[in-house]
Amino acid sequence: MNANTLIGWKTLRPMVGNLGRTTWWRLVRAGEAPAPIRISPGRVAWRLTDILDWIASR
């Protein structure tokens, strides 16, 4: 995987531990978690590097 790798919720979920989808979106809205990138209508993904940086900072 490279720095521009995008991951969806199914890949992100195991990485964020016990956080559920609703809790994750609350953190995103509060600015406490990385915001996703819209890749098509109804589909979002996150940059892997943003998620790894977020995990390291916690």
C-alpha positions in Angstrom: 0.0 0.0 0.0 1.2 3.5 -0.8 0.5 6.9 0.7 -2.5 7.5 -1.5 -4.3 4.2 -0.7 -8.0 4.7 0.1 -9.8 2.5 2.4 -13.5 2.0 3.0 -15.4 1.4 6.2 -15.0 -2.4 6.0 -11.2 -2.0 6.1 -11.3 0.9 8.5 -13.6 -0.8 11.1 -11.0 -3.3 12.4 -8.4 -0.6 12.6 -10.4 1.7 14.9 -11.1 -1.0 17.5 -14.4 -1.0 19.3 -15.8 2.2 17.7 -19.0 1.6 15.9 -20.1 3.4 12.7 -22.3 5.9 14.5 -19.5 6.8 17.0 -17.0 7.1 14.2 -19.2 9.5 12.3 -19.7 11.6 15.5 -15.9 11.9 15.8 -15.6 12.9 12.2 -18.3 15.6 12.6 -16.6 16.9 15.7 -13.3 17.1 13.9 -11.7 14.5 16.2 -11.2 11.9 13.4 -10.1 12.2 9.8 -12.7 13.3 7.3 -13.5 11.0 4.4 -13.1 11.7 0.7 -16.3 11.3 -1.4 -15.3 9.0 -4.3 -18.8 8.7 -5.8 -22.4 9.4 -4.8 -23.1 7.5 -1.6 -19.5 6.2 -1.3 -16.7 7.6 0.8 -13.2 6.4 1.7 -10.4 7.5 3.9 -6.7 8.0 3.2 -4.8 5.2 4.9 -2.0 7.6 6.0 -4.6 9.9 7.7 -6.0 6.9 9.6 -2.6 5.6 10.6 -1.6 9.1 11.8 -4.8 9.4 13.8 -4.3 6.0 15.4 -0.7 6.9 16.3 -1.8 10.2 17.9 -4.3 8.5 20.2 
